[in-house]
Amino acid sequence: MKKVATVLLILVCAAAGVIRWLDVVNYTDMATGFVTWGSHLWRYALAGGILLLLALASVSIGRRPEALEAQNKAQGLTAILSGLGFAALGGVYLANWQSLSGFQLVLAALYLVTALWMLLLGRTRFTEEFEAPTQSALVGMAGTLSLYLLTIQRFGLAPTGIVRVNYIFSALAALVALLFCTAQLKVAYVPGGKSGRWVWFSGMAAFLFCTCLALPGTVCGYWVGSEGLMALTESIALGFMGLMGAVYAVTAAGPERPQGESAPATWEVPRH
């Protein structure tokens, strides 16, 4: 029943994405980011209402879903897809390295680290015996650094303002992607942790903001020439992470490990 509810909420988020696309195409000035019809507050009300719905629904999710402590190929596939997205993003940045600032060069290198982390995480979701992606959790922590910097960039350096809906949704997309990525980090290295509800909520929030609300604005911006290839690739990489969040949410809505039962004894950090 919880999986059905999760799928329905995913459809609600997708419907919000369709509405956002129509809004961007018809009622947004892509050059400035200002809306041309209605109040910008209605856009935030839609996103906030869905986010509140997700928060309320997360209460019903178990704290220790079995899917987070066992093999799960769907999670693995989307993690690898996300890794490939960040690898492409790092490549696009480095292909234009002569025009990049020092901050952007650091961000490009960290995108490649994030790609490596996602690929390693994806690999472990295919093994019969669930294991930590690397011997040290420092690799996973390094994999989240690009999202820290991206969040700082979008909130502190980009021309954000509450009336610029596209910019605000893009900044929030970076933030929720960071929250979801750190939630994954805990699950990957702390077996038996009670993180199911937070993984579910942060994954759904990543799908809402990264895939459904922020991506349409960037795609339209690239279409009319107000956004470049780097911005488009960045948004697509986050969109892939949002899809991964939706998959993690669906699987986390499955059966919960019985209270008192320990995680599989085969869960261990690889020694090679």
C-alpha positions in Angstrom: 0.0 0.0 0.0 2.9 2.4 0.8 4.4 1.7 -2.6 1.1 2.5 -4.3 1.0 5.8 -2.4 4.6 6.6 -3.3 3.9 6.0 -7.0 0.8 8.3 -6.8 2.9 11.0 -5.2 5.5 10.6 -7.9 2.7 11.1 -10.4 1.7 14.3 -8.5 5.3 15.5 -8.8 5.3 14.7 -12.5 2.1 16.6 -13.0 3.7 19.6 -11.2 6.5 19.2 -13.7 4.1 19.4 -16.6 2.5 22.5 -15.1 5.9 24.0 -14.6 6.9 23.4 -18.2 3.7 25.1 -19.5 4.3 28.0 -17.1 7.9 28.4 -18.2 7.0 28.2 -21.9 4.1 30.6 -21.7 4.3 32.8 -18.7 8.0 33.4 -17.9 10.5 35.9 -19.3 13.6 33.7 -19.8 15.9 36.6 -20.1 15.1 37.9 -16.6 13.5 34.9 -14.8 10.4 37.0 -13.9 6.9 35.6 -14.4 4.7 37.4 -16.9 1.3 36.3 -15.6 0.0 35.8 -12.1 2.0 36.0 -8.9 5.3 34.2 -8.3 3.8 33.2 -4.9 1.4 30.8 -6.6 4.4 28.9 -8.0 5.9 28.5 -4.6 2.6 27.6 -3.1 2.3 24.6 -5.5 5.8 23.4 -4.7 5.4 24.0 -0.9 2.1 22.2 -0.9 3.5 19.1 -2.5 6.6 19.2 -0.2 4.3 19.3 2.8 2.3 16.4 1.4 5.6 14.5 1.0 6.6 15.3 4.6 3.3 14.0 5.9 3.5 10.8 3.9 7.0 10.1 5.0 5.7 9.4 8.5 4.2 6.1 7.3 7.6 4.9 5.9 9.5 2.4 7.9 12.8 3.4 9.5 14.7 0.4 8.3 13.4 -0.7 4.8 14.8 -4.0 3.7 15.5 -2.5 0.2 18.2 -0.3 1.7 20.1 -3.2 3.3 19.9 -5.7 0.4 20.6 -6.0 -3.3 18.5 -3.7 -5.4 19.2 -3.4 -9.1 16.8 -0.6 -9.7 18.8 1.6 -7.3 22.0 0.4 -8.9 20.9 1.4 -12.4 19.8 4.9 -11.4 23.0 5.4 -9.4 25.1 4.5 -12.4 22.9 6.7 -14.6 23.5 9.6 -12.2 27.2 8.8 -12.2 27.4 9.0 -16.0 25.5 12.3 -15.8 28.0 13.8 -13.5 30.9 12.4 -15.5 29.5 14.1 -18.6 29.0 17.3 -16.6 32.7 17.3 -15.5 33.7 16.6 -19.0 31.7 19.6 -20.4 33.3 21.9 -17.8 36.8 20.7 -18.5 36.3 21.0 -22.2 35.9 24.7 -21.6 38.6 25.0 -18.9 40.2 28.1 -20.4 37.1 30.2 -19.8 36.5 28.9 -16.3 37.2 30.6 -13.0 39.1 29.0 -10.2 35.9 28.2 -8.4 34.5 26.5 -11.6 37.6 24.5 -12.1 37.4 23.1 -8.6 33.7 22.4 -9.1 34.5 20.5 -12.4 37.0 18.3 -10.6 34.6 17.6 -7.8 31.9 16.7 -10.3 34.1 13.9 -11.5 34.6 12.7 -7.9 30.8 12.7 -7.5 30.6 10.7 -10.7 33.1 8.1 -9.3 31.2 7.9 -6.0 27.9 7.3 -7.8 29.3 4.6 -10.0 30.9 2.8 -7.0 27.6 3.1 -5.1 25.7 1.7 -8.1 28.1 -1.3 -8.4 27.4 -2.3 -4.8 23.6 -2.4 -5.4 24.2 -5.3 -7.9 26.2 -7.5 -5.6 24.4 -10.4 -3.8 26.1 -9.5 -0.6 25.6 -5.8 0.1 28.9 -4.1 0.9 30.1 -0.5 1.4 31.2 1.2 -1.8 34.7 1.9 -0.5 36.9 1.0 2.4 36.7 4.6 3.7 33.6 6.8 3.9 35.9 9.8 3.0 35.3 8.9 -0.7 31.6 9.2 -0.2 32.0 12.5 1.7 34.2 13.8 -1.1 31.4 12.8 -3.5 29.0 15.2 -1.9 31.4 18.2 -2.0 30.4 19.3 -5.5 26.8 19.6 -4.3 27.9 21.7 -1.4 29.7 24.1 -3.7 26.9 24.1 -6.2 24.4 25.0 -3.5 26.7 27.9 -2.3 27.1 29.0 -5.9 23.4 29.0 -6.6 22.3 30.7 -3.4 25.2 33.0 -2.9 26.7 33.8 -6.3 23.8 33.5 -8.8 21.3 36.4 -9.2 18.6 34.9 -7.0 15.6 36.7 -5.8 12.2 35.5 -4.6 10.5 36.9 -7.8 12.9 35.0 -10.0 11.2 31.6 -9.8 13.6 29.8 -12.1 16.7 30.8 -10.1 15.0 29.9 -6.8 13.9 26.4 -8.0 17.5 25.8 -9.3 19.0 26.7 -6.0 16.5 24.5 -4.1 17.3 21.7 -6.5 21.0 21.8 -5.6 20.1 21.9 -1.9 17.7 18.9 -1.9 20.2 16.9 -4.2 22.8 17.5 -1.5 20.4 16.3 1.3 19.5 13.2 -0.7 23.2 12.4 -1.5 24.2 12.7 2.2 21.2 10.5 3.1 22.6 7.9 0.7 26.0 8.3 2.2 24.7 7.3 5.7 22.9 4.3 4.4 25.9 3.1 2.4 28.3 3.1 5.4 26.1 2.7 8.5 24.4 -0.7 8.2 21.2 -1.0 10.1 20.7 2.8 10.5 17.2 4.0 10.9 17.3 6.3 7.9 14.4 5.0 5.8 12.1 7.9 6.3 14.7 10.5 5.5 15.9 8.7 2.4 12.3 8.5 1.2 11.6 12.1 1.9 14.9 13.5 0.5 14.6 11.3 -2.5 11.1 12.4 -3.3 12.1 16.1 -2.7 15.0 15.6 -5.1 12.6 14.2 -7.8 10.2 17.1 -7.2 12.8 19.9 -7.4 15.6 18.5 -9.5 13.6 16.7 -12.2 10.2 18.2 -12.2 10.6 21.9 -11.2 14.1 23.0 -12.0 14.9 21.0 -15.2 12.1 22.5 -17.3 13.3 26.1 -16.7 16.9 25.2 -17.8 15.8 23.3 -20.8 13.7 26.2 -22.0 16.5 28.6 -21.2 18.9 26.6 -23.4 16.2 26.4 -26.1 15.9 30.2 -26.3 19.7 30.8 -25.8 19.6 32.3 -22.3 21.4 29.2 -20.8 24.5 27.5 -22.0 25.5 23.9 -22.4 27.2 23.7 -19.0 24.0 24.9 -17.2 21.9 22.4 -19.2 24.2 19.5 -18.5 24.3 20.5 -14.8 20.5 20.5 -14.7 20.3 17.1 -16.5 22.8 15.6 -14.0 20.6 16.8 -11.1 17.6 15.5 -13.0 19.1 12.0 -13.1 19.7 12.3 -9.4 16.1 13.2 -8.9 15.1 10.0 -10.8 17.3 8.1 -8.5 15.6 9.7 -5.6 12.2 8.5 -6.9 13.5 4.9 -7.3 15.0 5.0 -3.8 11.7 6.2 -2.5 9.6 3.5 -4.2 12.0 0.8 -2.9 12.2 2.3 0.6 8.4 2.1 0.8 8.6 -1.7 0.8 8.8 -4.1 3.7 10.6 -3.0 6.9 13.3 -5.2 8.6 11.7 -6.5 11.8 12.7 -4.7 15.0 15.6 -6.2 16.7 16.8 -8.1 13.7 20.4 -7.1 12.7 21.6 -6.3 9.3 23.0 -9.1 7.2 26.3 -10.4 8.5 27.8 -10.2 5.0 27.6 -6.4 5.1 31.2 -5.4 5.4 33.7 -2.9 4.0 35.7 -4.4 1.2 39.3 -5.1 2.1 40.9 -4.9 -1.3 
